[in-house]
Amino acid sequence: MTTENGHPDLILCGGPIFCGLKEGMAEALAISGDRIMAVGRTDDIAALKGPSTRVIDLGGRLATAGLNEAHMHVPHVGIGMVEMNLRPERGFRTLDALLSEVAKSAAATPPGQWVAGRGYDHSELTEGRHPTIEELDRAAPDHPVYIERTCGHVAIANSRAMAAAGIDHSTADPPGGVIEKKDARLTGLLAERAMRLVVDVKPKPDATFLAAALERAHEHLVREGFTSVMDAAVGFLAGMEELEAYEIAEREGRLKLRSWLCIFGNPDEGIGPQAFKAGYRAGRRMGLSEVGAMKIFCDGSAGSLTAAMSAPYLAGDPGNYGVLTYPDAVVHDWLGRYHRQGYQLAIHAIGDRAIEQVLTGIEAADAPDALVTGRRHRIEHCGYVSADQIRRMAARGIDPVPQPAFLYEFGDLYIQNVGMDRSAGSYPMKTWLESGLHPAASSDAPVCSTDPFANLYTMITRKSRKGTELGADQRLSMAEALHAYTALGAYTQFAEAEKGTLSPGKLADVAVFSRDLFAATPEEVRDDTHCAMTIIGGKVVHEI
């Protein structure tokens, strides 16, 4: 509701307001109800003020449209806040530290129950390797243990977890997966679809637990300036219980962000057919949440040597080209099926060989009765993409949804795995923009930190955490980086008329940062900036 006599509820002034890449800058902004009432010069907006209007003085700080996290795994982030989180920034930089945490978790868990966690990065460990099955056995001899690398495409399991899954030294690799062995014995490492053998026998979280995880994640994201989020594989953890978790959380008013739900649709393993039958079709709304896309995983990650490449990796086993999760015929059949059911496709493909598989599958669905153009299908990550593939994506409006943060957190590992040339050309943000595509920036959290300022830093510098520059020609301006983090996320969700830029009539979703990012050095953006205020639908939901 507006205040009396049509005056705005809120006015923001006293600092730069980035309205959008085309819209430019404004001096002040007025909000009425859940919408932007006006933007413009300070004097013009001040004239709209009424007796009950709250005036927020930005004090030189920058306001932008609320950030849109275009690809992350929301329940995983919430679960990581209460369960074993082994990410490097939490201090896990040696195997001793990691194994001590496993032992600590086991000591607090009744014997026989599972000990699970995620987030370690072998490339950040002093030893530069994964833990082994024997090391996990010693850390937790009375518990099944399962820990995932931060990418989520490789895991290490101990002997009790392997036995629970029916895996022994003679078990063959499943299609699209790897059970690593050395000297004919299990190392503990599982990759891609082999991980499902253990995941399927682990206890699954219920809808009540997941609803609480969603709430925690939303509260965290709001504090970082996010007003919208895409949940990139609903159903991966616990099947249809995850959709029920959204229903519960929305009924109880526990979620704050606008959510675009992407259903986990892997053949055999996913919930795509169940979700479709249960009425979770594209466009179905649950409060602030909306069903939008269908997800299939077509390969792994470059950090774990499982992204499907057309040229071999330089590290690991000789002749390793990564892993295609499914054969072409299977992927193409399911892409066509979900396309015809009306879902937006949001398909995981990092290596150029997997990207080719996805592109040819979407191109095959381009028929007069179900045209691809205009459907805004997405290739999630789209890391190692060729010039020809970019051209074909642009021809059909197939957008990449990349994670610049990958270069920040894993850039030096990429150089080790595939060399500098391929690493420098990966995640080509500038080229995508110049090709007319809409590369919506995201973190893939918990693969990377949700920290938006590290992501912005990498977009404008193309530097890794260690300072290595990877492809300076792909650097973005700050305006382009914010565009990728706001308007392009909205576009990939068919929501550009409602959000992503600040103009009259659009939703009043706004982030205010602690400084003017346009006047800051890249290091100040990364190291000395925070979100000072988040406004969603005209309501201040975070303020410091």
N, C-alpha and C positions, 0 to 999 in steps of 0.2 A: 504494500500500500504506500502511496505517496503521503507526504505531510500535507498540512492544510493548504488550500488555495493552489494546489499543484506544484508546490515547492519541492525540491529534491530532499531526499533523506540524508544523503552524504555528498560532500564535495571534497575532492582531492585537489590540492594546489600546493605551490611552493617548491616544486621540483619537476624534472622532466618526466613526461608521460609518453612512452613509446606505444603508439596506437597500432602500428603494423608497418611492414616493409613498404607498402604502397601508401598507407595512410600518413606515415611520418610521425612527427612529434607534436604534442599539445602542451599547453601550460596548465590546464585544469580540466577536471572531469566531474560531471554531476551524475548521481545515481538516484533513481526513483524506483522504489520497490525492488524487483529483481533484475531491472534493466538499466542500461546506460541511457541517461536522459539527454546529455549533451557533452560535447568536448569542444575545447577552443581556448581562447585567450582568458587570462585570469579575470580581467574586469567583466567580461561578458558572462562568465560562469558565476562570479560573485553576485551579479545582479539577480540571479535566480534564487538566492538564499532566502529561506524563511525563518521564522522564530525557532523552529524545532530542528532545523538542519544542522547536522554535525559536520563541522569543517575539520578535515584532517590535513595538517600542515606536513608536507613531505620533507621539509627541511633539506632540500637538495637531493633527496633520495630518488631513485628511479622507480616508477610504476610501469607495469606492463600488463598485458593480458595474462591471466593465470597460466602457469605452465601445464602442458599436456604431456604426461608420460605415455608415449605411444606404444610401448611394449615392455611389460614387466610381468612378474608372477606374484600377484598380490598376496595370496595366502602363504606362500613360501616366506615372504618378507615378514609377515606377522608371526609365523611359527618360529622363525629365526630369532625373534626377540625373547622367546621363552625357552627355547631348546638349544642344543649345542651348536654354536656358530663359530666356525673355525677360520673366518676370513683373516687375511694378513694384518689389516689395520687394527684388529683386536689383540694382536701380539703373537699370533701363531706363525712364526717365521723359522722355526726349527722343528725337526721331527720330535725331539724330546718334549717340546711344549705341546705339540699336537697330541702325542701319545699320553702325556700326563693328563690332558683334558679328557681324553677317552676313559682313562682309569678313574678319574674323579667322577665322571658321569656314571660309570659302572658301579662305583661304590655307593652311589645314591639311588641305585635302581635294584629292585629285588632280583636275585639270580634267576636266569632263564628268560627275563624280559629283555626286549630289544634296546640297544643303545644306538642312536642314530644322530647324524649331524651333517652339516654341509658347509662349504665355503673355503676349504683349504686350497691353496694354489701351489703345486709342487715346484713351479718355477720361482716362487718367492721364498721357499724353504732353503735354509743354508745348504742342505744336502743336495738340493736340486733334483729330488726324485719323489715318487709316491711312497707312502708307507707300504709295508708288505703284510701278507696274511699272517705270517709268524709274529710280526710286531704287534698287530692288533690282538692276536691270541694271547700274547703275554700281558698286554694292557688290560684285557677283559676276558679272562679264561672261562668265566661262568655265564657269559652273555653272548647272544648273537649281535654282531657289530656291523654297521653299514654306514659309511661316510662318503658323501659325494664331493668331487672336485667342484670348485666354484662355478664352472661352466654348466654343470648338470649333465654332462655327456659321458663322464667317466666316474666310476665309484670303486671303492675298495671294501671288500667284505672279509670277515674272518671265517674261520673254519665252521663255527656253529651256524653262521648265516648261510654259508654255502650249503651245508648239510640240510638246512631247513628248506632250501630251494631245490634240493635234489641234484646239486652240482658236485661232481667229483673230478678227479684227475683225468678221467676218460670222457667227460662230457664234451660233445662237439659244439662248436660255435653255432648259435641259432642264426637263421637268416637275418641279415642286417645288424648283427651284433658280434662282439668279440669277447671270448673268455680267455684271458691271457694265460699262457703257460710258458715256463722256462724249464728246459730239461724234463719235459713231460709232466711237470708238476704245476699246480695252481699258484699264481703269484698273489692272488687276491683281487686283481684288477678286472673290472667288467666295463665294457663300453657299449653304448647305444642300446639296441634291443636286448642284449644280454642282461642289462640292468633290470629289465622287467621281471626276470626270473626270480630275483630277490624281492623286488618291490611288491610283486603280487602275493607274496607270503608274509610280508610284514603287516602288523596291525595297522588298519587304516583309521585316520581321524574321522570323527563323526561330525555331523552338520553343526552341532552346538559349538564344538571346539573350533571348527573352521570359521564360524561366524565371528567368534571372538578374535581370531587371527586377522580377519578382514578389517575389523574395527581398529585393531592396533596399527595395522599398516596404514589405514586411512588417516589416523591421527598423526602418524609420523610424516606422511607425505604432505599433509596440510601445513605442517611446520616448515616445510622446505619450499613452499610456494606453488605446489601443484593443486590444480582445481579439477583436473580430468585425468583418467587413467584407463589404459587398456589392459585387461587381465588376459594373458596370452595363452592359456591352456586350461580352461576351466574343466575339471574332470580328471586331470592328470593324477592328482593325489588320491582322490577318494571317489571317483566316478560321479554318479548323479547326486551324491551327498553334497557336492560343492555347489550345485545349482540350488539345492535346498538351503544351504548356508546363506546364499545371497537373499533368498526369499525371507528367511528368518531375520537377517540383519536389516533388510529394508523395512519389513513390517515393524520392527522395533525402533526404527529411526537411528540406527547405529552407524550408518555410513555417511560420509561427508562429501566425497568426490563423485563427479559424474563418471560412470563406469561404462566402458564398451567391452562387452564380454565376448571372448573368443573361445569357442568350444573345442576341446581336445577331440579330434576326429580321426586319429590314426586307425587304419584298418585293423580289425580284430581287437585292438587294445583300447580304442577310444570309445567315447559315448555319443558320437555323432548320430547314429541311427536311433538310439534311445531318446536323445534330446529332441530330435525331429518328431518322433512319434508322440512325445509328451507335450508337444506344442511350443517348444523353445525355438521358434522360427526367427529369422532375421527381423528385427524391428520390435520384438516383444519387449515391453517395458516392465520393470519392477522398481518403482520409486525412481531413484537417480540412475539406476542401472538399465542397460539396454543390450539385448542380444544382437551381435553384429556379424561375427565372422566364424569361420570354421578353420581349424588348424590341423595340418599334417606335418610331421617331421620327416624331412627327406634326407638329411645328413646330420653330421655332428658339429664339432667345433675345431677351428684351426689350432687352438691351444692344446687340445687333447689329441691332435693328429688324426681326427676322424671326419673333418669336413671333406666332402668329396671333390677332389681336384682333378684337372686334366693333366697336370704335371706332378711328378712325385714330390713328396716332402723331402727336405734335406736332412731332417733329424729322424730318429727312430729307425725302424726296420727299412732296409733298402727296398725300393720299389713300392713303397706305401703310397697309395693314391687316396686314402681315406675310405669312408664307408657310405654307400648309398643304402638308406634304411629299407627301401623297397625297390623291386624291379620297375622299370618304366611302365609296363602294362598295368600294374596294380595302381601306381600313383595316378596315371592318366584316367583310369576308370573312376577312381574316387574323386578326383578333381572335377571331372565332368558331372558326376552324380551330385556333389554338393553345389556346384554352379547351377545346375538345373533346379535344385531345391530352393534357390534364391539366396543362398548365403554368399556373403563376401568371402573370398579365399584369403587366408593369411598364412602362407606356407613357409615353413622354416627351410631355408637353403642358404648356406654360407659359401661353399666352394663353387667354382664355375661349372663343374660337372653336375652338381645338384641343381644349380640355377637353370642349366639347360634342360634338365628333366622337367622342372616346373614350367618353364616357358613353353616348351613344346606341348605339355599337357594342357595349359591354358589356351594356347593357340588352337589346339584340336577342338576345344569346346566352342570356338567362335563360329557359330552357325546362325543362319537367319532367324531362327526361333529363340535363340538364347545368346545374343551378342555379348561379347566380352567388353567392348568399348563402353565406357560409362559405368561399369560395375565396380571400378576402383579396387580390383584385386591387388593383393599386396604380396611381396616377397619379403619375409621377415629376415633381417640381417643383411643378406645380399652382399656379402663381404668382398668376394673375389670375382668381380663381374667384368666381362669383356665389353669392348666398344660395340660390337654387333649386338650383344644382349641388351645393352642400354638402348640402342636404337629400336630394337623390337619392343622393349618395355614401353618406350615413349609412344610408339605407333598404336598401342592398344590401351594406354593409360594404366599400365601395371606399375604400381609405385613401390620403391624400396622403403623399408622401415629399418634404418640402421641404428647402430649403437656406437657413436663416436667414442664413448667411454671405453670400448674395447681397446682402442689404440692407446689410451692413457694407461689402462691397467695391464694390458697384455702385449703392447707393441714390441717390446724387446724380445719376448718369447716368439712372436710372429716372425721376427727377423731370423731368429735361430731356426725356426721350423720351415720357413719357405723362402728366406732371403730378403734382402732389402728391396729389390725391384718390385716383387709381388706385394710386399708389405706397404711400400710407399703408394702403390696404386689401389690399395684396398679401401673400401668404404669411401668412394670418391664423391664427397658431398658437393663440391663446387661443380663438377661435371654433371652430376644429376640435376642440380638447379639450372644450369645452362642448357640442359636438354629438355627442360620443361616438365621435369618430374617433381615429385613432392616428397623429398626424403625427410620424414618425420623423425626427429631425434628422440632417443630413448636410452634406457640403461640396461634393460633385460635383468634388472634386480630380481633375485639376489646374486645373479652372475657377477654384476658390478654393483658398486655402491649406488644408492639413489641420489647421491649428492649432485645437484644440478650444476654447481659451480665448477666442479672438475670437468663435467661434460662440456660446458661452455668454453672452458679453458682449452680443451683439446680441439674444439671446432675452430677456434681462432688462431691456434698455434700449430696444430698437428704434432704435438709433442707428447711423448710417453711420460709416465711418472718419473722416470730416470732422466728425462730431458732429451731423449733421442727424437729427432725430427723425422717424421715419416710422410713425405710428399707435401712439400710446402705449397705446391701449386693447387692443392685442394683446401687451403685455408679459407675460412669464411670471415666476413666482417662481423662485428658484434650484432648489427641489425639483421644480417642473414642468419646468424646462429640463433637469435631469439625468434626469428620467423620460423625456423625449423622446429623450435621447441614449443611453439604456440599455434600459429595459424596452420602449419602443415599437419600437425596432429589432428586438428579439427577437420581438415580436408579429408584425411584418410578415414574419418568416421562419418563422412557426409554431413558435417555439422558446421561448415564454414559460414553459413548464414546466421548461425546462432552464437558462435563463440570463436576464439582464436585471435581476434583483433578487437580494438576498442572503438566502437562507433555507435551512434544513437540507435536504439532499438535492440542491440545485442545484449546477451546475458551479462550481468555485472559480475564477471569473474575476473579478479584482479590480484596481482602479486606486487608487493612493494618490497624492494630490496634495501639493504642497509647502506648502499652507496649508489652513485651514478655509474653504472657499468660502462657507459660510453667514455667516461673520463678516467677510468681505472686502468692500471697495467694488467696484463694477463695474470701475473702472479697475485695481484691484489684481488682479482676476481676469484681466483681459486682458493686463496689462503685466508682472506680477510673480508669475506662477504657472507651475509646470511639473509634469510627472509625475515623482514620485520613485521609484515602484515599479509594476511591472506583473506580475501573477500570472495565468497561464493554466493551467487544469487543475491547480491546486495547486502549480505550479512557478513560482518567481521567474525571469522571463525578462528583466527590466530592473530595475536598482536603481542609484540614485545617492545 
